[in-house]
Each structure stands twice: as structure tokens, then as C-alpha cells.
Amino acid sequence: MSLIKEIPEEVIFDIEMESYMRYNSRIANMYDWLGEIYTRKDIKEMEKARKDFEEQCKKDYLKGKRIYSEEDLQKIRESWNIK
């Protein structure tokens, strides 16, 4: 299901940035220790968790559980140079 068409670009961008901040360092660390502590399966599971997190955030937005005011959207545009 593609939720992206119904969600403003700023919201998608914010969700992706939140996901990146939450998961990227863990995934990078897993790659650093691949074969010693972590396996490719561990990495795939973490990447799936990241994707699931993003999808849940998008669903929450569409259900009104994740709310962005116009001021929030403007701050996102300014912070990340979105036009």
C-alpha cells in the first residue's frame, strides 16, 4: 500500500529523518561488526524494523495520531531547504 500520495512531502521527509536518526547508527555499527557479533540476518531485521517504523508513522499521520501544524511544516521546510 502506498501511503505516500496522501502525505505532504515535509511529513514524509520528517519521518524519514526521524527513522534515519533512530536506526542509522545501529545499522552502521552492525555492518562494522558483521561476522563477529552480527549476521546479515540481524542487519536485515534491523532494516525491516526501520521500514516498519516509517510505515507506522505514516499510518499514524493518516489516522490523525501524528499531527503537524503549518508552523511545524514551515520549520521542516526551512531546516531541510524544502521548497
mmCIF file of the N, C-alpha and C atoms, coordinates in Angstrom:
data_MODEL
# 
_entry.id   MODEL 
# 
loop_
_atom_site.group_PDB 
_atom_site.id 
_atom_site.type_symbol 
_atom_site.label_atom_id 
_atom_site.label_alt_id 
_atom_site.label_comp_id 
_atom_site.label_asym_id 
_atom_site.label_entity_id 
_atom_site.label_seq_id 
_atom_site.pdbx_PDB_ins_code 
_atom_site.Cartn_x 
_atom_site.Cartn_y 
_atom_site.Cartn_z 
_atom_site.occupancy 
_atom_site.B_iso_or_equiv 
_atom_site.pdbx_formal_charge 
_atom_site.auth_seq_id 
_atom_site.auth_comp_id 
_atom_site.auth_asym_id 
_atom_site.auth_atom_id 
_atom_site.pdbx_PDB_model_num 
ATOM 1   N N  . MET A 1 1  ? 0.847  -1.170  0.000  1.00 0.00 ? 1  MET A N  1 
ATOM 2   C CA . MET A 1 1  ? 0.000  0.000   0.000  1.00 0.00 ? 1  MET A CA 1 
ATOM 3   C C  . MET A 1 1  ? 0.897  1.239   0.000  1.00 0.00 ? 1  MET A C  1 
ATOM 4   N N  . SER A 1 2  ? 0.655  2.099   -0.918 1.00 0.00 ? 2  SER A N  1 
ATOM 5   C CA . SER A 1 2  ? 1.447  3.320   -0.995 1.00 0.00 ? 2  SER A CA 1 
ATOM 6   C C  . SER A 1 2  ? 0.710  4.455   -0.294 1.00 0.00 ? 2  SER A C  1 
ATOM 7   N N  . LEU A 1 3  ? 1.250  4.840   0.843  1.00 0.00 ? 3  LEU A N  1 
ATOM 8   C CA . LEU A 1 3  ? 0.643  5.914   1.620  1.00 0.00 ? 3  LEU A CA 1 
ATOM 9   C C  . LEU A 1 3  ? 1.179  7.274   1.199  1.00 0.00 ? 3  LEU A C  1 
ATOM 10  N N  . ILE A 1 4  ? 2.259  7.272   0.457  1.00 0.00 ? 4  ILE A N  1 
ATOM 11  C CA . ILE A 1 4  ? 2.995  8.493   0.154  1.00 0.00 ? 4  ILE A CA 1 
ATOM 12  C C  . ILE A 1 4  ? 2.147  9.526   -0.573 1.00 0.00 ? 4  ILE A C  1 
ATOM 13  N N  . LYS A 1 5  ? 1.261  9.128   -1.451 1.00 0.00 ? 5  LYS A N  1 
ATOM 14  C CA . LYS A 1 5  ? 0.483  10.073  -2.258 1.00 0.00 ? 5  LYS A CA 1 
ATOM 15  C C  . LYS A 1 5  ? -0.407 10.975  -1.410 1.00 0.00 ? 5  LYS A C  1 
ATOM 16  N N  . GLU A 1 6  ? -0.796 10.509  -0.222 1.00 0.00 ? 6  GLU A N  1 
ATOM 17  C CA . GLU A 1 6  ? -1.726 11.260  0.622  1.00 0.00 ? 6  GLU A CA 1 
ATOM 18  C C  . GLU A 1 6  ? -1.015 12.073  1.705  1.00 0.00 ? 6  GLU A C  1 
ATOM 19  N N  . ILE A 1 7  ? 0.303  12.023  1.736  1.00 0.00 ? 7  ILE A N  1 
ATOM 20  C CA . ILE A 1 7  ? 1.065  12.662  2.814  1.00 0.00 ? 7  ILE A CA 1 
ATOM 21  C C  . ILE A 1 7  ? 1.945  13.765  2.235  1.00 0.00 ? 7  ILE A C  1 
ATOM 22  N N  . PRO A 1 8  ? 1.929  14.948  2.848  1.00 0.00 ? 8  PRO A N  1 
ATOM 23  C CA . PRO A 1 8  ? 2.778  16.040  2.361  1.00 0.00 ? 8  PRO A CA 1 
ATOM 24  C C  . PRO A 1 8  ? 4.267  15.662  2.384  1.00 0.00 ? 8  PRO A C  1 
ATOM 25  N N  . GLU A 1 9  ? 4.997  16.214  1.440  1.00 0.00 ? 9  GLU A N  1 
ATOM 26  C CA . GLU A 1 9  ? 6.432  15.941  1.304  1.00 0.00 ? 9  GLU A CA 1 
ATOM 27  C C  . GLU A 1 9  ? 7.193  16.218  2.602  1.00 0.00 ? 9  GLU A C  1 
ATOM 28  N N  . GLU A 1 10 ? 6.822  17.299  3.295  1.00 0.00 ? 10 GLU A N  1 
ATOM 29  C CA . GLU A 1 10 ? 7.508  17.656  4.531  1.00 0.00 ? 10 GLU A CA 1 
ATOM 30  C C  . GLU A 1 10 ? 7.338  16.590  5.608  1.00 0.00 ? 10 GLU A C  1 
ATOM 31  N N  . VAL A 1 11 ? 6.149  15.999  5.677  1.00 0.00 ? 11 VAL A N  1 
ATOM 32  C CA . VAL A 1 11 ? 5.874  14.969  6.677  1.00 0.00 ? 11 VAL A CA 1 
ATOM 33  C C  . VAL A 1 11 ? 6.676  13.715  6.353  1.00 0.00 ? 11 VAL A C  1 
ATOM 34  N N  . ILE A 1 12 ? 6.676  13.322  5.104  1.00 0.00 ? 12 ILE A N  1 
ATOM 35  C CA . ILE A 1 12 ? 7.462  12.150  4.696  1.00 0.00 ? 12 ILE A CA 1 
ATOM 36  C C  . ILE A 1 12 ? 8.935  12.370  5.006  1.00 0.00 ? 12 ILE A C  1 
ATOM 37  N N  . PHE A 1 13 ? 9.418  13.541  4.680  1.00 0.00 ? 13 PHE A N  1 
ATOM 38  C CA . PHE A 1 13 ? 10.815 13.862  4.926  1.00 0.00 ? 13 PHE A CA 1 
ATOM 39  C C  . PHE A 1 13 ? 11.121 13.807  6.423  1.00 0.00 ? 13 PHE A C  1 
ATOM 40  N N  . ASP A 1 14 ? 10.253 14.359  7.240  1.00 0.00 ? 14 ASP A N  1 
ATOM 41  C CA . ASP A 1 14 ? 10.456 14.354  8.686  1.00 0.00 ? 14 ASP A CA 1 
ATOM 42  C C  . ASP A 1 14 ? 10.472 12.926  9.230  1.00 0.00 ? 14 ASP A C  1 
ATOM 43  N N  . ILE A 1 15 ? 9.565  12.103  8.769  1.00 0.00 ? 15 ILE A N  1 
ATOM 44  C CA . ILE A 1 15 ? 9.510  10.706  9.197  1.00 0.00 ? 15 ILE A CA 1 
ATOM 45  C C  . ILE A 1 15 ? 10.783 9.978   8.791  1.00 0.00 ? 15 ILE A C  1 
ATOM 46  N N  . GLU A 1 16 ? 11.227 10.188  7.568  1.00 0.00 ? 16 GLU A N  1 
ATOM 47  C CA . GLU A 1 16 ? 12.450 9.534   7.101  1.00 0.00 ? 16 GLU A CA 1 
ATOM 48  C C  . GLU A 1 16 ? 13.676 10.000  7.892  1.00 0.00 ? 16 GLU A C  1 
ATOM 49  N N  . MET A 1 17 ? 13.725 11.283  8.229  1.00 0.00 ? 17 MET A N  1 
ATOM 50  C CA . MET A 1 17 ? 14.848 11.792  9.023  1.00 0.00 ? 17 MET A CA 1 
ATOM 51  C C  . MET A 1 17 ? 14.812 11.230  10.446 1.00 0.00 ? 17 MET A C  1 
ATOM 52  N N  . GLU A 1 18 ? 13.620 11.135  11.028 1.00 0.00 ? 18 GLU A N  1 
ATOM 53  C CA . GLU A 1 18 ? 13.491 10.551  12.358 1.00 0.00 ? 18 GLU A CA 1 
ATOM 54  C C  . GLU A 1 18 ? 13.934 9.087   12.337 1.00 0.00 ? 18 GLU A C  1 
ATOM 55  N N  . SER A 1 19 ? 13.519 8.373   11.312 1.00 0.00 ? 19 SER A N  1 
ATOM 56  C CA . SER A 1 19 ? 13.916 6.973   11.150 1.00 0.00 ? 19 SER A CA 1 
ATOM 57  C C  . SER A 1 19 ? 15.425 6.850   10.989 1.00 0.00 ? 19 SER A C  1 
ATOM 58  N N  . TYR A 1 20 ? 15.989 7.721   10.163 1.00 0.00 ? 20 TYR A N  1 
ATOM 59  C CA . TYR A 1 20 ? 17.442 7.716   9.941  1.00 0.00 ? 20 TYR A CA 1 
ATOM 60  C C  . TYR A 1 20 ? 18.177 7.933   11.259 1.00 0.00 ? 20 TYR A C  1 
ATOM 61  N N  . MET A 1 21 ? 17.754 8.931   12.033 1.00 0.00 ? 21 MET A N  1 
ATOM 62  C CA . MET A 1 21 ? 18.408 9.231   13.305 1.00 0.00 ? 21 MET A CA 1 
ATOM 63  C C  . MET A 1 21 ? 18.265 8.075   14.293 1.00 0.00 ? 21 MET A C  1 
ATOM 64  N N  . ARG A 1 22 ? 17.144 7.405   14.253 1.00 0.00 ? 22 ARG A N  1 
ATOM 65  C CA . ARG A 1 22 ? 16.872 6.322   15.200 1.00 0.00 ? 22 ARG A CA 1 
ATOM 66  C C  . ARG A 1 22 ? 17.635 5.041   14.837 1.00 0.00 ? 22 ARG A C  1 
ATOM 67  N N  . TYR A 1 23 ? 17.749 4.731   13.545 1.00 0.00 ? 23 TYR A N  1 
ATOM 68  C CA . TYR A 1 23 ? 18.267 3.430   13.135 1.00 0.00 ? 23 TYR A CA 1 
ATOM 69  C C  . TYR A 1 23 ? 19.639 3.439   12.471 1.00 0.00 ? 23 TYR A C  1 
ATOM 70  N N  . ASN A 1 24 ? 20.041 4.535   11.854 1.00 0.00 ? 24 ASN A N  1 
ATOM 71  C CA . ASN A 1 24 ? 21.247 4.507   11.033 1.00 0.00 ? 24 ASN A CA 1 
ATOM 72  C C  . ASN A 1 24 ? 22.504 4.119   11.804 1.00 0.00 ? 24 ASN A C  1 
ATOM 73  N N  . SER A 1 25 ? 22.723 4.689   12.976 1.00 0.00 ? 25 SER A N  1 
ATOM 74  C CA . SER A 1 25 ? 23.956 4.368   13.704 1.00 0.00 ? 25 SER A CA 1 
ATOM 75  C C  . SER A 1 25 ? 23.967 2.905   14.138 1.00 0.00 ? 25 SER A C  1 
ATOM 76  N N  . ARG A 1 26 ? 22.815 2.362   14.484 1.00 0.00 ? 26 ARG A N  1 
ATOM 77  C CA . ARG A 1 26 ? 22.751 0.940   14.851 1.00 0.00 ? 26 ARG A CA 1 
ATOM 78  C C  . ARG A 1 26 ? 23.080 0.052   13.659 1.00 0.00 ? 26 ARG A C  1 
ATOM 79  N N  . ILE A 1 27 ? 22.511 0.388   12.509 1.00 0.00 ? 27 ILE A N  1 
ATOM 80  C CA . ILE A 1 27 ? 22.773 -0.416  11.319 1.00 0.00 ? 27 ILE A CA 1 
ATOM 81  C C  . ILE A 1 27 ? 24.239 -0.299  10.912 1.00 0.00 ? 27 ILE A C  1 
ATOM 82  N N  . ALA A 1 28 ? 24.792 0.908   10.958 1.00 0.00 ? 28 ALA A N  1 
ATOM 83  C CA . ALA A 1 28 ? 26.210 1.097   10.621 1.00 0.00 ? 28 ALA A CA 1 
ATOM 84  C C  . ALA A 1 28 ? 27.097 0.307   11.576 1.00 0.00 ? 28 ALA A C  1 
ATOM 85  N N  . ASN A 1 29 ? 26.764 0.324   12.860 1.00 0.00 ? 29 ASN A N  1 
ATOM 86  C CA . ASN A 1 29 ? 27.524 -0.435  13.841 1.00 0.00 ? 29 ASN A CA 1 
ATOM 87  C C  . ASN A 1 29 ? 27.450 -1.933  13.548 1.00 0.00 ? 29 ASN A C  1 
ATOM 88  N N  . MET A 1 30 ? 26.293 -2.381  13.127 1.00 0.00 ? 30 MET A N  1 
ATOM 89  C CA . MET A 1 30 ? 26.126 -3.799  12.801 1.00 0.00 ? 30 MET A CA 1 
ATOM 90  C C  . MET A 1 30 ? 27.016 -4.181  11.619 1.00 0.00 ? 30 MET A C  1 
ATOM 91  N N  . TYR A 1 31 ? 27.080 -3.302  10.618 1.00 0.00 ? 31 TYR A N  1 
ATOM 92  C CA . TYR A 1 31 ? 27.968 -3.575  9.478  1.00 0.00 ? 31 TYR A CA 1 
ATOM 93  C C  . TYR A 1 31 ? 29.430 -3.612  9.923  1.00 0.00 ? 31 TYR A C  1 
ATOM 94  N N  . ASP A 1 32 ? 29.803 -2.743  10.866 1.00 0.00 ? 32 ASP A N  1 
ATOM 95  C CA . ASP A 1 32 ? 31.175 -2.733  11.380 1.00 0.00 ? 32 ASP A CA 1 
ATOM 96  C C  . ASP A 1 32 ? 31.542 -4.054  12.047 1.00 0.00 ? 32 ASP A C  1 
ATOM 97  N N  . TRP A 1 33 ? 30.568 -4.683  12.683 1.00 0.00 ? 33 TRP A N  1 
ATOM 98  C CA . TRP A 1 33 ? 30.813 -5.920  13.414 1.00 0.00 ? 33 TRP A CA 1 
ATOM 99  C C  . TRP A 1 33 ? 30.240 -7.151  12.703 1.00 0.00 ? 33 TRP A C  1 
ATOM 100 N N  . LEU A 1 34 ? 29.964 -7.006  11.423 1.00 0.00 ? 34 LEU A N  1 
ATOM 101 C CA . LEU A 1 34 ? 29.407 -8.107  10.641 1.00 0.00 ? 34 LEU A CA 1 
ATOM 102 C C  . LEU A 1 34 ? 30.357 -9.301  10.665 1.00 0.00 ? 34 LEU A C  1 
ATOM 103 N N  . GLY A 1 35 ? 29.834 -10.449 11.008 1.00 0.00 ? 35 GLY A N  1 
ATOM 104 C CA . GLY A 1 35 ? 30.633 -11.668 11.050 1.00 0.00 ? 35 GLY A CA 1 
ATOM 105 C C  . GLY A 1 35 ? 31.244 -11.942 12.415 1.00 0.00 ? 35 GLY A C  1 
ATOM 106 N N  . GLU A 1 36 ? 31.363 -10.908 13.231 1.00 0.00 ? 36 GLU A N  1 
ATOM 107 C CA . GLU A 1 36 ? 31.913 -11.104 14.573 1.00 0.00 ? 36 GLU A CA 1 
ATOM 108 C C  . GLU A 1 36 ? 30.788 -11.170 15.606 1.00 0.00 ? 36 GLU A C  1 
ATOM 109 N N  . ILE A 1 37 ? 29.920 -10.182 15.570 1.00 0.00 ? 37 ILE A N  1 
ATOM 110 C CA . ILE A 1 37 ? 28.792 -10.145 16.508 1.00 0.00 ? 37 ILE A CA 1 
ATOM 111 C C  . ILE A 1 37 ? 27.468 -10.297 15.764 1.00 0.00 ? 37 ILE A C  1 
ATOM 112 N N  . TYR A 1 38 ? 27.385 -9.657  14.590 1.00 0.00 ? 38 TYR A N  1 
ATOM 113 C CA . TYR A 1 38 ? 26.129 -9.619  13.846 1.00 0.00 ? 38 TYR A CA 1 
ATOM 114 C C  . TYR A 1 38 ? 26.226 -10.403 12.548 1.00 0.00 ? 38 TYR A C  1 
ATOM 115 N N  . THR A 1 39 ? 25.073 -10.859 12.093 1.00 0.00 ? 39 THR A N  1 
ATOM 116 C CA . THR A 1 39 ? 24.971 -11.552 10.809 1.00 0.00 ? 39 THR A CA 1 
ATOM 117 C C  . THR A 1 39 ? 24.170 -10.682 9.844  1.00 0.00 ? 39 THR A C  1 
ATOM 118 N N  . ARG A 1 40 ? 24.163 -11.073 8.598  1.00 0.00 ? 40 ARG A N  1 
ATOM 119 C CA . ARG A 1 40 ? 23.347 -10.352 7.608  1.00 0.00 ? 40 ARG A CA 1 
ATOM 120 C C  . ARG A 1 40 ? 21.866 -10.417 7.992  1.00 0.00 ? 40 ARG A C  1 
ATOM 121 N N  . LYS A 1 41 ? 21.463 -11.517 8.611  1.00 0.00 ? 41 LYS A N  1 
ATOM 122 C CA . LYS A 1 41 ? 20.076 -11.645 9.065  1.00 0.00 ? 41 LYS A CA 1 
ATOM 123 C C  . LYS A 1 41 ? 19.754 -10.566 10.102 1.00 0.00 ? 41 LYS A C  1 
ATOM 124 N N  . ASP A 1 42 ? 20.684 -10.309 11.017 1.00 0.00 ? 42 ASP A N  1 
ATOM 125 C CA . ASP A 1 42 ? 20.477 -9.251  12.014 1.00 0.00 ? 42 ASP A CA 1 
ATOM 126 C C  . ASP A 1 42 ? 20.287 -7.893  11.341 1.00 0.00 ? 42 ASP A C  1 
ATOM 127 N N  . ILE A 1 43 ? 21.100 -7.631  10.343 1.00 0.00 ? 43 ILE A N  1 
ATOM 128 C CA . ILE A 1 43 ? 21.015 -6.357  9.628  1.00 0.00 ? 43 ILE A CA 1 
ATOM 129 C C  . ILE A 1 43 ? 19.683 -6.249  8.887  1.00 0.00 ? 43 ILE A C  1 
ATOM 130 N N  . LYS A 1 44 ? 19.291 -7.334  8.221  1.00 0.00 ? 44 LYS A N  1 
ATOM 131 C CA . LYS A 1 44 ? 18.010 -7.320  7.511  1.00 0.00 ? 44 LYS A CA 1 
ATOM 132 C C  . LYS A 1 44 ? 16.848 -7.086  8.463  1.00 0.00 ? 44 LYS A C  1 
ATOM 133 N N  . GLU A 1 45 ? 16.918 -7.683  9.650  1.00 0.00 ? 45 GLU A N  1 
ATOM 134 C CA . GLU A 1 45 ? 15.861 -7.484  10.640 1.00 0.00 ? 45 GLU A CA 1 
ATOM 135 C C  . GLU A 1 45 ? 15.812 -6.028  11.101 1.00 0.00 ? 45 GLU A C  1 
ATOM 136 N N  . MET A 1 46 ? 16.983 -5.410  11.304 1.00 0.00 ? 46 MET A N  1 
ATOM 137 C CA . MET A 1 46 ? 17.027 -4.014  11.725 1.00 0.00 ? 46 MET A CA 1 
ATOM 138 C C  . MET A 1 46 ? 16.517 -3.106  10.605 1.00 0.00 ? 46 MET A C  1 
ATOM 139 N N  . GLU A 1 47 ? 16.880 -3.404  9.361  1.00 0.00 ? 47 GLU A N  1 
ATOM 140 C CA . GLU A 1 47 ? 16.383 -2.618  8.235  1.00 0.00 ? 47 GLU A CA 1 
ATOM 141 C C  . GLU A 1 47 ? 14.872 -2.764  8.092  1.00 0.00 ? 47 GLU A C  1 
ATOM 142 N N  . LYS A 1 48 ? 14.358 -3.969  8.362  1.00 0.00 ? 48 LYS A N  1 
ATOM 143 C CA . LYS A 1 48 ? 12.909 -4.178  8.333  1.00 0.00 ? 48 LYS A CA 1 
ATOM 144 C C  . LYS A 1 48 ? 12.245 -3.380  9.455  1.00 0.00 ? 48 LYS A C  1 
ATOM 145 N N  . ALA A 1 49 ? 12.860 -3.363  10.627 1.00 0.00 ? 49 ALA A N  1 
ATOM 146 C CA . ALA A 1 49 ? 12.311 -2.583  11.747 1.00 0.00 ? 49 ALA A CA 1 
ATOM 147 C C  . ALA A 1 49 ? 12.254 -1.104  11.384 1.00 0.00 ? 49 ALA A C  1 
ATOM 148 N N  . ARG A 1 50 ? 13.287 -0.612  10.690 1.00 0.00 ? 50 ARG A N  1 
ATOM 149 C CA . ARG A 1 50 ? 13.300 0.791   10.259 1.00 0.00 ? 50 ARG A CA 1 
ATOM 150 C C  . ARG A 1 50 ? 12.150 1.056   9.284  1.00 0.00 ? 50 ARG A C  1 
ATOM 151 N N  . LYS A 1 51 ? 11.993 0.173   8.327  1.00 0.00 ? 51 LYS A N  1 
ATOM 152 C CA . LYS A 1 51 ? 10.922 0.348   7.341  1.00 0.00 ? 51 LYS A CA 1 
ATOM 153 C C  . LYS A 1 51 ? 9.546  0.264   8.011  1.00 0.00 ? 51 LYS A C  1 
ATOM 154 N N  . ASP A 1 52 ? 9.393  -0.685  8.940  1.00 0.00 ? 52 ASP A N  1 
ATOM 155 C CA . ASP A 1 52 ? 8.121  -0.815  9.661  1.00 0.00 ? 52 ASP A CA 1 
ATOM 156 C C  . ASP A 1 52 ? 7.827  0.442   10.477 1.00 0.00 ? 52 ASP A C  1 
ATOM 157 N N  . PHE A 1 53 ? 8.857  1.016   11.097 1.00 0.00 ? 53 PHE A N  1 
ATOM 158 C CA . PHE A 1 53 ? 8.704  2.246   11.861 1.00 0.00 ? 53 PHE A CA 1 
ATOM 159 C C  . PHE A 1 53 ? 8.185  3.367   10.960 1.00 0.00 ? 53 PHE A C  1 
ATOM 160 N N  . GLU A 1 54 ? 8.797  3.519   9.779  1.00 0.00 ? 54 GLU A N  1 
ATOM 161 C CA . GLU A 1 54 ? 8.373  4.561   8.838  1.00 0.00 ? 54 GLU A CA 1 
ATOM 162 C C  . GLU A 1 54 ? 6.926  4.345   8.404  1.00 0.00 ? 54 GLU A C  1 
ATOM 163 N N  . GLU A 1 55 ? 6.572  3.119   8.092  1.00 0.00 ? 55 GLU A N  1 
ATOM 164 C CA . GLU A 1 55 ? 5.204  2.832   7.654  1.00 0.00 ? 55 GLU A CA 1 
ATOM 165 C C  . GLU A 1 55 ? 4.202  3.118   8.777  1.00 0.00 ? 55 GLU A C  1 
ATOM 166 N N  . GLN A 1 56 ? 4.565  2.758   10.019 1.00 0.00 ? 56 GLN A N  1 
ATOM 167 C CA . GLN A 1 56 ? 3.676  3.017   11.138 1.00 0.00 ? 56 GLN A CA 1 
ATOM 168 C C  . GLN A 1 56 ? 3.493  4.513   11.356 1.00 0.00 ? 56 GLN A C  1 
ATOM 169 N N  . CYS A 1 57 ? 4.575  5.270   11.232 1.00 0.00 ? 57 CYS A N  1 
ATOM 170 C CA . CYS A 1 57 ? 4.480  6.730   11.371 1.00 0.00 ? 57 CYS A CA 1 
ATOM 171 C C  . CYS A 1 57 ? 3.568  7.321   10.304 1.00 0.00 ? 57 CYS A C  1 
ATOM 172 N N  . LYS A 1 58 ? 3.663  6.825   9.087  1.00 0.00 ? 58 LYS A N  1 
ATOM 173 C CA . LYS A 1 58 ? 2.802  7.305   8.008  1.00 0.00 ? 58 LYS A CA 1 
ATOM 174 C C  . LYS A 1 58 ? 1.338  6.971   8.286  1.00 0.00 ? 58 LYS A C  1 
ATOM 175 N N  . LYS A 1 59 ? 1.093  5.751   8.761  1.00 0.00 ? 59 LYS A N  1 
ATOM 176 C CA . LYS A 1 59 ? -0.277 5.363   9.101  1.00 0.00 ? 59 LYS A CA 1 
ATOM 177 C C  . LYS A 1 59 ? -0.816 6.231   10.238 1.00 0.00 ? 59 LYS A C  1 
ATOM 178 N N  . ASP A 1 60 ? 0.053  6.466   11.238 1.00 0.00 ? 60 ASP A N  1 
ATOM 179 C CA . ASP A 1 60 ? -0.358 7.315   12.364 1.00 0.00 ? 60 ASP A CA 1 
ATOM 180 C C  . ASP A 1 60 ? -0.720 8.713   11.876 1.00 0.00 ? 60 ASP A C  1 
ATOM 181 N N  . TYR A 1 61 ? 0.051  9.240   10.923 1.00 0.00 ? 61 TYR A N  1 
ATOM 182 C CA . TYR A 1 61 ? -0.259 10.561  10.372 1.00 0.00 ? 61 TYR A CA 1 
ATOM 183 C C  . TYR A 1 61 ? -1.639 10.548  9.706  1.00 0.00 ? 61 TYR A C  1 
ATOM 184 N N  . LEU A 1 62 ? -1.883 9.536   8.908  1.00 0.00 ? 62 LEU A N  1 
ATOM 185 C CA . LEU A 1 62 ? -3.157 9.460   8.188  1.00 0.00 ? 62 LEU A CA 1 
ATOM 186 C C  . LEU A 1 62 ? -4.346 9.263   9.136  1.00 0.00 ? 62 LEU A C  1 
ATOM 187 N N  . LYS A 1 63 ? -4.109 8.643   10.282 1.00 0.00 ? 63 LYS A N  1 
ATOM 188 C CA . LYS A 1 63 ? -5.174 8.430   11.273 1.00 0.00 ? 63 LYS A CA 1 
ATOM 189 C C  . LYS A 1 63 ? -5.320 9.610   12.232 1.00 0.00 ? 63 LYS A C  1 
ATOM 190 N N  . GLY A 1 64 ? -4.464 10.621  12.077 1.00 0.00 ? 64 GLY A N  1 
ATOM 191 C CA . GLY A 1 64 ? -4.548 11.788  12.940 1.00 0.00 ? 64 GLY A CA 1 
ATOM 192 C C  . GLY A 1 64 ? -3.826 11.632  14.266 1.00 0.00 ? 64 GLY A C  1 
ATOM 193 N N  . LYS A 1 65 ? -3.027 10.581  14.405 1.00 0.00 ? 65 LYS A N  1 
ATOM 194 C CA . LYS A 1 65 ? -2.276 10.359  15.635 1.00 0.00 ? 65 LYS A CA 1 
ATOM 195 C C  . LYS A 1 65 ? -0.940 11.095  15.639 1.00 0.00 ? 65 LYS A C  1 
ATOM 196 N N  . ARG A 1 66 ? -0.499 11.489  14.487 1.00 0.00 ? 66 ARG A N  1 
ATOM 197 C CA . ARG A 1 66 ? 0.762  12.228  14.326 1.00 0.00 ? 66 ARG A CA 1 
ATOM 198 C C  . ARG A 1 66 ? 0.383  13.525  13.626 1.00 0.00 ? 66 ARG A C  1 
ATOM 199 N N  . ILE A 1 67 ? 0.456  14.627  14.356 1.00 0.00 ? 67 ILE A N  1 
ATOM 200 C CA . ILE A 1 67 ? -0.073 15.890  13.845 1.00 0.00 ? 67 ILE A CA 1 
ATOM 201 C C  . ILE A 1 67 ? 1.046  16.897  13.605 1.00 0.00 ? 67 ILE A C  1 
ATOM 202 N N  . TYR A 1 68 ? 0.976  17.551  12.470 1.00 0.00 ? 68 TYR A N  1 
ATOM 203 C CA . TYR A 1 68 ? 1.916  18.609  12.101 1.00 0.00 ? 68 TYR A CA 1 
ATOM 204 C C  . TYR A 1 68 ? 1.114  19.873  11.854 1.00 0.00 ? 68 TYR A C  1 
ATOM 205 N N  . SER A 1 69 ? 1.439  20.912  12.580 1.00 0.00 ? 69 SER A N  1 
ATOM 206 C CA . SER A 1 69 ? 0.791  22.197  12.323 1.00 0.00 ? 69 SER A CA 1 
ATOM 207 C C  . SER A 1 69 ? 1.472  22.842  11.117 1.00 0.00 ? 69 SER A C  1 
ATOM 208 N N  . GLU A 1 70 ? 0.884  23.898  10.604 1.00 0.00 ? 70 GLU A N  1 
ATOM 209 C CA . GLU A 1 70 ? 1.513  24.617  9.487  1.00 0.00 ? 70 GLU A CA 1 
ATOM 210 C C  . GLU A 1 70 ? 2.864  25.167  9.927  1.00 0.00 ? 70 GLU A C  1 
ATOM 211 N N  . GLU A 1 71 ? 2.956  25.573  11.182 1.00 0.00 ? 71 GLU A N  1 
ATOM 212 C CA . GLU A 1 71 ? 4.231  26.060  11.726 1.00 0.00 ? 71 GLU A CA 1 
ATOM 213 C C  . GLU A 1 71 ? 5.284  24.938  11.736 1.00 0.00 ? 71 GLU A C  1 
ATOM 214 N N  . ASP A 1 72 ? 4.872  23.724  12.099 1.00 0.00 ? 72 ASP A N  1 
ATOM 215 C CA . ASP A 1 72 ? 5.785  22.569  12.064 1.00 0.00 ? 72 ASP A CA 1 
ATOM 216 C C  . ASP A 1 72 ? 6.292  22.323  10.647 1.00 0.00 ? 72 ASP A C  1 
ATOM 217 N N  . LEU A 1 73 ? 5.370  22.347  9.694  1.00 0.00 ? 73 LEU A N  1 
ATOM 218 C CA . LEU A 1 73 ? 5.740  22.101  8.300  1.00 0.00 ? 73 LEU A CA 1 
ATOM 219 C C  . LEU A 1 73 ? 6.697  23.180  7.797  1.00 0.00 ? 73 LEU A C  1 
ATOM 220 N N  . GLN A 1 74 ? 6.451  24.432  8.186  1.00 0.00 ? 74 GLN A N  1 
ATOM 221 C CA . GLN A 1 74 ? 7.329  25.524  7.782  1.00 0.00 ? 74 GLN A CA 1 
ATOM 222 C C  . GLN A 1 74 ? 8.724  25.340  8.358  1.00 0.00 ? 74 GLN A C  1 
ATOM 223 N N  . LYS A 1 75 ? 8.809  24.931  9.607  1.00 0.00 ? 75 LYS A N  1 
ATOM 224 C CA . LYS A 1 75 ? 10.116 24.681  10.231 1.00 0.00 ? 75 LYS A CA 1 
ATOM 225 C C  . LYS A 1 75 ? 10.873 23.568  9.512  1.00 0.00 ? 75 LYS A C  1 
ATOM 226 N N  . ILE A 1 76 ? 10.151 22.527  9.114  1.00 0.00 ? 76 ILE A N  1 
ATOM 227 C CA . ILE A 1 76 ? 10.770 21.430  8.365  1.00 0.00 ? 76 ILE A CA 1 
ATOM 228 C C  . ILE A 1 76 ? 11.290 21.944  7.028  1.00 0.00 ? 76 ILE A C  1 
ATOM 229 N N  . ARG A 1 77 ? 10.473 22.732  6.329  1.00 0.00 ? 77 ARG A N  1 
ATOM 230 C CA . ARG A 1 77 ? 10.897 23.300  5.039  1.00 0.00 ? 77 ARG A CA 1 
ATOM 231 C C  . ARG A 1 77 ? 12.165 24.124  5.210  1.00 0.00 ? 77 ARG A C  1 
ATOM 232 N N  . GLU A 1 78 ? 12.184 24.957  6.224  1.00 0.00 ? 78 GLU A N  1 
ATOM 233 C CA . GLU A 1 78 ? 13.339 25.833  6.440  1.00 0.00 ? 78 GLU A CA 1 
ATOM 234 C C  . GLU A 1 78 ? 14.578 25.038  6.868  1.00 0.00 ? 78 GLU A C  1 
ATOM 235 N N  . SER A 1 79 ? 14.397 24.081  7.748  1.00 0.00 ? 79 SER A N  1 
ATOM 236 C CA . SER A 1 79 ? 15.527 23.295  8.250  1.00 0.00 ? 79 SER A CA 1 
ATOM 237 C C  . SER A 1 79 ? 16.186 22.460  7.170  1.00 0.00 ? 79 SER A C  1 
ATOM 238 N N  . TRP A 1 80 ? 15.373 21.918  6.302  1.00 0.00 ? 80 TRP A N  1 
ATOM 239 C CA . TRP A 1 80 ? 15.911 20.990  5.302  1.00 0.00 ? 80 TRP A CA 1 
ATOM 240 C C  . TRP A 1 80 ? 15.874 21.560  3.885  1.00 0.00 ? 80 TRP A C  1 
ATOM 241 N N  . ASN A 1 81 ? 15.615 22.838  3.769  1.00 0.00 ? 81 ASN A N  1 
ATOM 242 C CA . ASN A 1 81 ? 15.596 23.505  2.465  1.00 0.00 ? 81 ASN A CA 1 
ATOM 243 C C  . ASN A 1 81 ? 14.665 22.861  1.457  1.00 0.00 ? 81 ASN A C  1 
ATOM 244 N N  . ILE A 1 82 ? 13.468 22.554  1.909  1.00 0.00 ? 82 ILE A N  1 
ATOM 245 C CA . ILE A 1 82 ? 12.438 22.007  1.017  1.00 0.00 ? 82 ILE A CA 1 
ATOM 246 C C  . ILE A 1 82 ? 11.623 23.186  0.515  1.00 0.00 ? 82 ILE A C  1 
ATOM 247 N N  . LYS A 1 83 ? 11.381 23.236  -0.783 1.00 0.00 ? 83 LYS A N  1 
ATOM 248 C CA . LYS A 1 83 ? 10.601 24.343  -1.364 1.00 0.00 ? 83 LYS A CA 1 
ATOM 249 C C  . LYS A 1 83 ? 9.169  23.986  -1.537 1.00 0.00 ? 83 LYS A C  1 
# 
